[in-house]
Amino acid sequence: MTQGAGQGTEVERTETLRDFRVPAYVHETGPYPHPGNVVPADEDFPDGYTPTQRDLPVIQRGDTIQLPVDPDAAHAPRENAGPGPLYVVGDVHGYLDELLAALREQGLIDEAGQWCAGTARLWFLGDFTDRGPDGIGVIDLVMRLSAEAAAAGGYCKALMGNHELLLLGAKRFGDTPVHSGAGTATFQAAWLLNGGQKTDMDRLQDHHLQWMARLDAVESADGYLLLHSDTTAYLDYGDSIEAVNDTVRETLTRNSVDEVWDLFRKFTKRFSFRDEGGADAVRSLLDTYGGTRVVHGHSPIPYLLGHVGSEEDEEDGTPHVEGPHVYAEGLAIAMDGGVTMAGKLLVRQLPLDA
C-alpha cells in the first residue's frame, strides 16, 4: 500500500461557519435520507460557478511524493515493543477542530497537535473533505501525522472514501458530462451538491491530489476488515484486498470519466449491513477478504438507527451518539458519528470497551 507521508505547504485557514443543516439526498435504499449520495444535475449551475480545468496529473504506480517532515519527529527514538494499540477514526468531513479534540482525548496527539502515541496504530476510514470548514487542513494533518507516527514506530494510515473520489473527479473532470443510469451529471455539479467547499478547491494542491489517488480502499488490521462504505460493492473490484486496491488505483490512472464515476457511485452505496440479510452481507465480505468483523464509516449512526427525525432525537433536534454502533449480529462496527449533523466525531481504540 502507499500512504501519504508528510505535510504540504502551509496555507492560511479561512474561518467558515459550521452549518448543522442536513441537505436533501437521493434515496438509494432504505427509508431514511442518505447523506453523501449524489443528486444528478441537469439544471443550471449556481451563480458564481466556474468550470474546473482537468488539470490533475495522471498518477503512475512508480511515482513518489517528496514532502517535508518535521526534523524533530524524524529523529525521535523508535520503540521495538511490537505493534501498539489500534485506533480507528470515522468520517471527518472538514471538521478539523473536532478531529484535533478527539485525537487529544484518546492520547494520540499532544496539545501542540504532534503525534505522542509512540507505536500506536491509527486508521482513518475516509471522507476528509466536504461539508465542513477545513477539509484541506484535515488532509494536511493526516499527512503530517503519518510521518510523525512512522518515525515513532507506529503508523497513521487512511482509506479512500467516496468524497475523496468526488473531489478527485471534480478537479480532474470538471464539467465533463457523465451518462449514468440516473441521467446526465458532472463531477463538478455532484461535488457542489454534496457539500463541496470552494475554500477546499482553492487550496487543493498536486500533492493532496496524489495522496488521495493512492489511498487504499480496503485494509485489514488485527482481524478487522476496514472499509469506508457499508456496501458489498467492493466485491465488484476483486477477490482479495490487494486486488481491490490495485483495481481502484488502476481505474483512477486510466483517466476515464465514466469509469471513475462508476467507481464513485458504487462507493456511495450504503446500508447493506443494516436490515434483514445484513449479517450475511458482512459475511460475504469477511469470507472473501478475511477478518472477523467489519469496521466502516460512511453511513451516520443516527441514520443506521433510524433516529433522525424521530422522538429519539435530542430535544434540540441533535442526533444522540454515544459511540460506535455494533450491529449485524455483532459483525459490523459503524464509526460515522454524524459530525456534519452536530453528532460526534468518533476516534476509538479497538477492540471496543465492553
TACORQUI-V869112 format. One record per helix or strand of 2 or more residues. SS is the DSSP state (H for helix, E for strand). FROM is the first residue (numbers start at 1). TO is the last residue. If there is no record, write none. Layout:
ss->SS from->FROM to->TO
ss->SS from->FROM to->TO
//
This chain:
ss->H from->71 to->74
ss->E from->86 to->89
ss->H from->96 to->105
ss->E from->121 to->124
ss->H from->135 to->151
ss->E from->155 to->159
ss->H from->162 to->173
ss->E from->178 to->180
ss->E from->183 to->185
ss->H from->187 to->193
ss->H from->198 to->203
ss->H from->206 to->213
ss->E from->219 to->221
ss->E from->224 to->226
ss->H from->233 to->237
ss->H from->241 to->254
ss->H from->257 to->267
ss->H from->278 to->289
ss->E from->293 to->296
ss->H from->301 to->305
ss->E from->325 to->327
ss->E from->332 to->334
ss->H from->339 to->341
ss->E from->347 to->350
//
